[in-house]
Amino acid sequence: MKVVVDLNKCSDHGQCVYSAPEIFSLDDRGELSFRALAKDVYRSGELDESLRDSVEEAADICPMQAIEIED
């Protein structure tokens, strides 16, 4: 499983941080920390399957629907 975040859609609401803090975090400016790693789209490496429920919740709760899961 991989996480894909469309950083153009993301508005840094931070709801994903509450659902899956193992994956998502905000930086000192209150922006999603993935912005330091990618410009338009962030694609994670392979994630442990035990995180799936948290990541699915983060994707569901995202107000901008900027998070997708790739299998």
Biopython code that builds the backbone (N, CA, C, O; Angstrom):
import numpy as np
from Bio.PDB.StructureBuilder import StructureBuilder

atoms = [
    (1, "MET", "N", (0.843, -1.177, 0.000)),
    (1, "MET", "CA", (0.000, 0.000, 0.000)),
    (1, "MET", "C", (0.888, 1.240, 0.000)),
    (1, "MET", "O", (1.898, 1.303, 0.701)),
    (2, "LYS", "N", (0.488, 2.220, -0.800)),
    (2, "LYS", "CA", (1.172, 3.512, -0.848)),
    (2, "LYS", "C", (0.133, 4.615, -0.670)),
    (2, "LYS", "O", (-1.042, 4.439, -0.994)),
    (3, "VAL", "N", (0.581, 5.742, -0.155)),
    (3, "VAL", "CA", (-0.269, 6.921, -0.009)),
    (3, "VAL", "C", (0.131, 7.924, -1.075)),
    (3, "VAL", "O", (1.314, 8.186, -1.294)),
    (4, "VAL", "N", (-0.876, 8.481, -1.734)),
    (4, "VAL", "CA", (-0.654, 9.512, -2.734)),
    (4, "VAL", "C", (-1.422, 10.755, -2.283)),
    (4, "VAL", "O", (-2.626, 10.695, -2.033)),
    (5, "VAL", "N", (-0.714, 11.879, -2.183)),
    (5, "VAL", "CA", (-1.347, 13.127, -1.751)),
    (5, "VAL", "C", (-1.197, 14.148, -2.866)),
    (5, "VAL", "O", (-0.085, 14.476, -3.280)),
    (6, "ASP", "N", (-2.330, 14.645, -3.346)),
    (6, "ASP", "CA", (-2.322, 15.711, -4.348)),
    (6, "ASP", "C", (-2.126, 17.023, -3.589)),
    (6, "ASP", "O", (-3.059, 17.544, -2.978)),
    (7, "LEU", "N", (-0.921, 17.538, -3.637)),
    (7, "LEU", "CA", (-0.585, 18.745, -2.879)),
    (7, "LEU", "C", (-1.218, 19.999, -3.464)),
    (7, "LEU", "O", (-1.243, 21.039, -2.806)),
    (8, "ASN", "N", (-1.732, 19.919, -4.693)),
    (8, "ASN", "CA", (-2.459, 21.046, -5.266)),
    (8, "ASN", "C", (-3.873, 21.139, -4.685)),
    (8, "ASN", "O", (-4.433, 22.229, -4.573)),
    (9, "LYS", "N", (-4.437, 20.001, -4.322)),
    (9, "LYS", "CA", (-5.763, 19.980, -3.692)),
    (9, "LYS", "C", (-5.681, 20.246, -2.194)),
    (9, "LYS", "O", (-6.575, 20.870, -1.621)),
    (10, "CYS", "N", (-4.615, 19.776, -1.561)),
    (10, "CYS", "CA", (-4.464, 19.863, -0.108)),
    (10, "CYS", "C", (-4.450, 21.321, 0.349)),
    (10, "CYS", "O", (-3.738, 22.156, -0.210)),
    (11, "SER", "N", (-5.245, 21.606, 1.370)),
    (11, "SER", "CA", (-5.299, 22.951, 1.939)),
    (11, "SER", "C", (-4.772, 22.989, 3.371)),
    (11, "SER", "O", (-5.025, 23.942, 4.109)),
    (12, "ASP", "N", (-4.035, 21.940, 3.760)),
    (12, "ASP", "CA", (-3.388, 21.878, 5.073)),
    (12, "ASP", "C", (-4.368, 21.996, 6.242)),
    (12, "ASP", "O", (-4.054, 22.618, 7.256)),
    (13, "HIS", "N", (-5.547, 21.403, 6.100)),
    (13, "HIS", "CA", (-6.506, 21.404, 7.207)),
    (13, "HIS", "C", (-5.997, 20.569, 8.379)),
    (13, "HIS", "O", (-6.310, 20.860, 9.534)),
    (14, "GLY", "N", (-5.216, 19.536, 8.086)),
    (14, "GLY", "CA", (-4.598, 18.734, 9.135)),
    (14, "GLY", "C", (-5.452, 17.613, 9.688)),
    (14, "GLY", "O", (-5.044, 16.964, 10.652)),
    (15, "GLN", "N", (-6.611, 17.359, 9.124)),
    (15, "GLN", "CA", (-7.453, 16.276, 9.618)),
    (15, "GLN", "C", (-6.756, 14.927, 9.501)),
    (15, "GLN", "O", (-6.960, 14.045, 10.335)),
    (16, "CYS", "N", (-5.934, 14.767, 8.469)),
    (16, "CYS", "CA", (-5.205, 13.512, 8.266)),
    (16, "CYS", "C", (-4.238, 13.232, 9.408)),
    (16, "CYS", "O", (-3.981, 12.074, 9.737)),
    (17, "VAL", "N", (-3.707, 14.275, 10.006)),
    (17, "VAL", "CA", (-2.756, 14.126, 11.108)),
    (17, "VAL", "C", (-3.431, 13.446, 12.302)),
    (17, "VAL", "O", (-2.810, 12.635, 12.989)),
    (18, "TYR", "N", (-4.690, 13.772, 12.545)),
    (18, "TYR", "CA", (-5.416, 13.177, 13.660)),
    (18, "TYR", "C", (-5.773, 11.714, 13.379)),
    (18, "TYR", "O", (-5.806, 10.889, 14.291)),
    (19, "SER", "N", (-6.036, 11.407, 12.116)),
    (19, "SER", "CA", (-6.417, 10.040, 11.747)),
    (19, "SER", "C", (-5.229, 9.102, 11.637)),
    (19, "SER", "O", (-5.307, 7.945, 12.048)),
    (20, "ALA", "N", (-4.135, 9.594, 11.086)),
    (20, "ALA", "CA", (-2.970, 8.740, 10.841)),
    (20, "ALA", "C", (-1.675, 9.482, 11.167)),
    (20, "ALA", "O", (-0.904, 9.810, 10.264)),
    (21, "PRO", "N", (-1.429, 9.750, 12.460)),
    (21, "PRO", "CA", (-0.229, 10.513, 12.833)),
    (21, "PRO", "C", (1.077, 9.784, 12.523)),
    (21, "PRO", "O", (2.144, 10.398, 12.512)),
    (22, "GLU", "N", (0.997, 8.482, 12.271)),
    (22, "GLU", "CA", (2.195, 7.725, 11.904)),
    (22, "GLU", "C", (2.669, 8.089, 10.500)),
    (22, "GLU", "O", (3.831, 7.880, 10.153)),
    (23, "ILE", "N", (1.754, 8.636, 9.694)),
    (23, "ILE", "CA", (2.044, 8.944, 8.292)),
    (23, "ILE", "C", (2.074, 10.450, 8.036)),
    (23, "ILE", "O", (2.961, 10.945, 7.341)),
    (24, "PHE", "N", (1.122, 11.168, 8.588)),
    (24, "PHE", "CA", (0.942, 12.586, 8.288)),
    (24, "PHE", "C", (1.375, 13.460, 9.455)),
    (24, "PHE", "O", (1.170, 13.105, 10.615)),
    (25, "SER", "N", (1.976, 14.604, 9.142)),
    (25, "SER", "CA", (2.330, 15.588, 10.164)),
    (25, "SER", "C", (2.366, 16.968, 9.525)),
    (25, "SER", "O", (2.475, 17.112, 8.307)),
    (26, "LEU", "N", (2.270, 17.966, 10.376)),
    (26, "LEU", "CA", (2.361, 19.354, 9.921)),
    (26, "LEU", "C", (3.719, 19.903, 10.338)),
    (26, "LEU", "O", (4.259, 19.526, 11.378)),
    (27, "ASP", "N", (4.265, 20.795, 9.520)),
    (27, "ASP", "CA", (5.555, 21.393, 9.855)),
    (27, "ASP", "C", (5.343, 22.621, 10.749)),
    (27, "ASP", "O", (4.227, 22.887, 11.194)),
    (28, "ASP", "N", (6.397, 23.346, 10.999)),
    (28, "ASP", "CA", (6.344, 24.518, 11.887)),
    (28, "ASP", "C", (5.433, 25.624, 11.359)),
    (28, "ASP", "O", (4.967, 26.466, 12.127)),
    (29, "ARG", "N", (5.179, 25.623, 10.051)),
    (29, "ARG", "CA", (4.304, 26.640, 9.449)),
    (29, "ARG", "C", (2.858, 26.181, 9.356)),
    (29, "ARG", "O", (2.000, 26.897, 8.839)),
    (30, "GLY", "N", (2.593, 24.965, 9.868)),
    (30, "GLY", "CA", (1.238, 24.429, 9.809)),
    (30, "GLY", "C", (0.882, 23.832, 8.464)),
    (30, "GLY", "O", (-0.295, 23.656, 8.152)),
    (31, "GLU", "N", (1.893, 23.518, 7.662)),
    (31, "GLU", "CA", (1.664, 22.907, 6.360)),
    (31, "GLU", "C", (1.998, 21.425, 6.420)),
    (31, "GLU", "O", (2.841, 21.002, 7.210)),
    (32, "LEU", "N", (1.338, 20.645, 5.587)),
    (32, "LEU", "CA", (1.617, 19.219, 5.520)),
    (32, "LEU", "C", (3.097, 19.009, 5.225)),
    (32, "LEU", "O", (3.632, 19.581, 4.275)),
    (33, "SER", "N", (3.741, 18.207, 6.018)),
    (33, "SER", "CA", (5.198, 18.046, 5.910)),
    (33, "SER", "C", (5.640, 17.476, 4.570)),
    (33, "SER", "O", (6.800, 17.645, 4.194)),
    (34, "PHE", "N", (4.752, 16.805, 3.836)),
    (34, "PHE", "CA", (5.112, 16.277, 2.518)),
    (34, "PHE", "C", (5.482, 17.378, 1.533)),
    (34, "PHE", "O", (6.128, 17.101, 0.523)),
    (35, "ARG", "N", (5.094, 18.606, 1.799)),
    (35, "ARG", "CA", (5.415, 19.719, 0.892)),
    (35, "ARG", "C", (6.926, 19.921, 0.767)),
    (35, "ARG", "O", (7.397, 20.455, -0.237)),
    (36, "ALA", "N", (7.681, 19.502, 1.771)),
    (36, "ALA", "CA", (9.136, 19.608, 1.713)),
    (36, "ALA", "C", (9.731, 18.518, 0.815)),
    (36, "ALA", "O", (10.895, 18.603, 0.424)),
    (37, "LEU", "N", (8.942, 17.508, 0.491)),
    (37, "LEU", "CA", (9.429, 16.370, -0.278)),
    (37, "LEU", "C", (8.965, 16.361, -1.730)),
    (37, "LEU", "O", (9.582, 15.704, -2.568)),
    (38, "ALA", "N", (7.889, 17.079, -2.039)),
    (38, "ALA", "CA", (7.320, 17.056, -3.385)),
    (38, "ALA", "C", (6.631, 18.372, -3.676)),
    (38, "ALA", "O", (6.259, 19.103, -2.758)),
    (39, "LYS", "N", (6.461, 18.675, -4.949)),
    (39, "LYS", "CA", (5.791, 19.911, -5.347)),
    (39, "LYS", "C", (4.300, 19.721, -5.597)),
    (39, "LYS", "O", (3.474, 20.375, -4.960)),
    (40, "ASP", "N", (3.952, 18.831, -6.520)),
    (40, "ASP", "CA", (2.557, 18.671, -6.914)),
    (40, "ASP", "C", (1.885, 17.443, -6.308)),
    (40, "ASP", "O", (0.761, 17.517, -5.812)),
    (41, "VAL", "N", (2.589, 16.315, -6.354)),
    (41, "VAL", "CA", (2.038, 15.057, -5.853)),
    (41, "VAL", "C", (3.102, 14.357, -5.025)),
    (41, "VAL", "O", (4.247, 14.207, -5.450)),
    (42, "TYR", "N", (2.701, 13.935, -3.843)),
    (42, "TYR", "CA", (3.595, 13.138, -3.008)),
    (42, "TYR", "C", (3.137, 11.689, -3.086)),
    (42, "TYR", "O", (1.954, 11.399, -2.909)),
    (43, "ARG", "N", (4.063, 10.787, -3.349)),
    (43, "ARG", "CA", (3.774, 9.352, -3.370)),
    (43, "ARG", "C", (4.720, 8.689, -2.382)),
    (43, "ARG", "O", (5.939, 8.779, -2.527)),
    (44, "SER", "N", (4.167, 8.029, -1.387)),
    (44, "SER", "CA", (4.992, 7.389, -0.361)),
    (44, "SER", "C", (5.641, 6.122, -0.904)),
    (44, "SER", "O", (5.297, 5.630, -1.979)),
    (45, "GLY", "N", (6.572, 5.622, -0.139)),
    (45, "GLY", "CA", (7.079, 4.283, -0.388)),
    (45, "GLY", "C", (6.060, 3.288, 0.123)),
    (45, "GLY", "O", (4.982, 3.673, 0.575)),
    (46, "GLU", "N", (6.390, 2.030, 0.054)),
    (46, "GLU", "CA", (5.485, 0.980, 0.529)),
    (46, "GLU", "C", (5.284, 1.115, 2.042)),
    (46, "GLU", "O", (6.250, 1.213, 2.800)),
    (47, "LEU", "N", (4.027, 1.120, 2.466)),
    (47, "LEU", "CA", (3.684, 1.253, 3.881)),
    (47, "LEU", "C", (3.197, -0.081, 4.430)),
    (47, "LEU", "O", (2.664, -0.911, 3.694)),
    (48, "ASP", "N", (3.383, -0.273, 5.706)),
    (48, "ASP", "CA", (2.947, -1.491, 6.364)),
    (48, "ASP", "C", (1.425, -1.593, 6.312)),
    (48, "ASP", "O", (0.713, -0.614, 6.537)),
    (49, "GLU", "N", (0.957, -2.762, 6.021)),
    (49, "GLU", "CA", (-0.484, -3.002, 5.896)),
    (49, "GLU", "C", (-1.240, -2.719, 7.202)),
    (49, "GLU", "O", (-2.442, -2.456, 7.173)),
    (50, "SER", "N", (-0.560, -2.771, 8.319)),
    (50, "SER", "CA", (-1.206, -2.493, 9.608)),
    (50, "SER", "C", (-1.685, -1.043, 9.714)),
    (50, "SER", "O", (-2.484, -0.721, 10.593)),
    (51, "LEU", "N", (-1.206, -0.171, 8.831)),
    (51, "LEU", "CA", (-1.602, 1.242, 8.845)),
    (51, "LEU", "C", (-2.827, 1.524, 7.973)),
    (51, "LEU", "O", (-3.327, 2.649, 7.945)),
    (52, "ARG", "N", (-3.306, 0.505, 7.264)),
    (52, "ARG", "CA", (-4.376, 0.715, 6.284)),
    (52, "ARG", "C", (-5.608, 1.397, 6.878)),
    (52, "ARG", "O", (-6.106, 2.360, 6.296)),
    (53, "ASP", "N", (-6.105, 0.931, 8.006)),
    (53, "ASP", "CA", (-7.326, 1.525, 8.581)),
    (53, "ASP", "C", (-7.145, 3.010, 8.866)),
    (53, "ASP", "O", (-8.039, 3.808, 8.585)),
    (54, "SER", "N", (-5.998, 3.388, 9.420)),
    (54, "SER", "CA", (-5.728, 4.807, 9.722)),
    (54, "SER", "C", (-5.643, 5.629, 8.451)),
    (54, "SER", "O", (-6.178, 6.736, 8.381)),
    (55, "VAL", "N", (-4.970, 5.086, 7.443)),
    (55, "VAL", "CA", (-4.791, 5.811, 6.182)),
    (55, "VAL", "C", (-6.130, 5.945, 5.456)),
    (55, "VAL", "O", (-6.418, 6.995, 4.881)),
    (56, "GLU", "N", (-6.944, 4.897, 5.477)),
    (56, "GLU", "CA", (-8.271, 4.986, 4.860)),
    (56, "GLU", "C", (-9.127, 6.036, 5.555)),
    (56, "GLU", "O", (-9.856, 6.782, 4.901)),
    (57, "GLU", "N", (-9.038, 6.093, 6.879)),
    (57, "GLU", "CA", (-9.787, 7.115, 7.614)),
    (57, "GLU", "C", (-9.301, 8.509, 7.236)),
    (57, "GLU", "O", (-10.108, 9.420, 7.053)),
    (58, "ALA", "N", (-7.983, 8.679, 7.120)),
    (58, "ALA", "CA", (-7.419, 9.977, 6.724)),
    (58, "ALA", "C", (-7.924, 10.378, 5.337)),
    (58, "ALA", "O", (-8.278, 11.535, 5.110)),
    (59, "ALA", "N", (-7.954, 9.426, 4.422)),
    (59, "ALA", "CA", (-8.442, 9.718, 3.065)),
    (59, "ALA", "C", (-9.922, 10.095, 3.098)),
    (59, "ALA", "O", (-10.346, 11.023, 2.410)),
    (60, "ASP", "N", (-10.698, 9.377, 3.893)),
    (60, "ASP", "CA", (-12.136, 9.653, 3.981)),
    (60, "ASP", "C", (-12.430, 11.006, 4.616)),
    (60, "ASP", "O", (-13.356, 11.702, 4.199)),
    (61, "ILE", "N", (-11.645, 11.381, 5.623)),
    (61, "ILE", "CA", (-11.929, 12.594, 6.385)),
    (61, "ILE", "C", (-11.354, 13.858, 5.731)),
    (61, "ILE", "O", (-11.732, 14.970, 6.099)),
    (62, "CYS", "N", (-10.458, 13.694, 4.779)),
    (62, "CYS", "CA", (-9.835, 14.852, 4.124)),
    (62, "CYS", "C", (-10.894, 15.719, 3.451)),
    (62, "CYS", "O", (-11.578, 15.246, 2.544)),
    (63, "PRO", "N", (-11.049, 16.976, 3.870)),
    (63, "PRO", "CA", (-12.091, 17.833, 3.291)),
    (63, "PRO", "C", (-11.868, 18.139, 1.819)),
    (63, "PRO", "O", (-12.816, 18.466, 1.105)),
    (64, "MET", "N", (-10.645, 18.040, 1.361)),
    (64, "MET", "CA", (-10.331, 18.341, -0.040)),
    (64, "MET", "C", (-10.217, 17.077, -0.895)),
    (64, "MET", "O", (-9.997, 17.154, -2.104)),
    (65, "GLN", "N", (-10.370, 15.912, -0.257)),
    (65, "GLN", "CA", (-10.239, 14.618, -0.942)),
    (65, "GLN", "C", (-8.919, 14.557, -1.720)),
    (65, "GLN", "O", (-8.881, 14.173, -2.889)),
    (66, "ALA", "N", (-7.845, 14.946, -1.037)),
    (66, "ALA", "CA", (-6.515, 15.019, -1.655)),
    (66, "ALA", "C", (-5.691, 13.753, -1.434)),
    (66, "ALA", "O", (-4.574, 13.647, -1.940)),
    (67, "ILE", "N", (-6.232, 12.789, -0.682)),
    (67, "ILE", "CA", (-5.457, 11.590, -0.322)),
    (67, "ILE", "C", (-6.058, 10.377, -1.012)),
    (67, "ILE", "O", (-7.268, 10.153, -0.973)),
    (68, "GLU", "N", (-5.182, 9.595, -1.647)),
    (68, "GLU", "CA", (-5.586, 8.335, -2.267)),
    (68, "GLU", "C", (-4.676, 7.225, -1.776)),
    (68, "GLU", "O", (-3.556, 7.466, -1.324)),
    (69, "ILE", "N", (-5.176, 6.017, -1.874)),
    (69, "ILE", "CA", (-4.403, 4.847, -1.506)),
    (69, "ILE", "C", (-4.174, 4.019, -2.759)),
    (69, "ILE", "O", (-5.110, 3.738, -3.508)),
    (70, "GLU", "N", (-2.924, 3.630, -2.983)),
    (70, "GLU", "CA", (-2.593, 2.741, -4.097)),
    (70, "GLU", "C", (-2.206, 1.385, -3.520)),
    (70, "GLU", "O", (-1.456, 1.301, -2.548)),
    (71, "ASP", "N", (-2.723, 0.336, -4.128)),
    (71, "ASP", "CA", (-2.348, -1.014, -3.696)),
    (71, "ASP", "C", (-1.303, -1.593, -4.619)),
    (71, "ASP", "O", (-0.860, -2.724, -4.418)),
]
sb = StructureBuilder()
sb.init_structure("model")
sb.init_model(0)
sb.init_chain("A")
sb.init_seg("    ")
for serial, (resi, resn, name, xyz) in enumerate(atoms, 1):
    if name == "N":
        sb.init_residue(resn, " ", resi, " ")
    sb.init_atom(name, np.array(xyz, "f"), 0.0, 1.0, " ", f" {name:<3s}", serial, name[0])
structure = sb.get_structure()
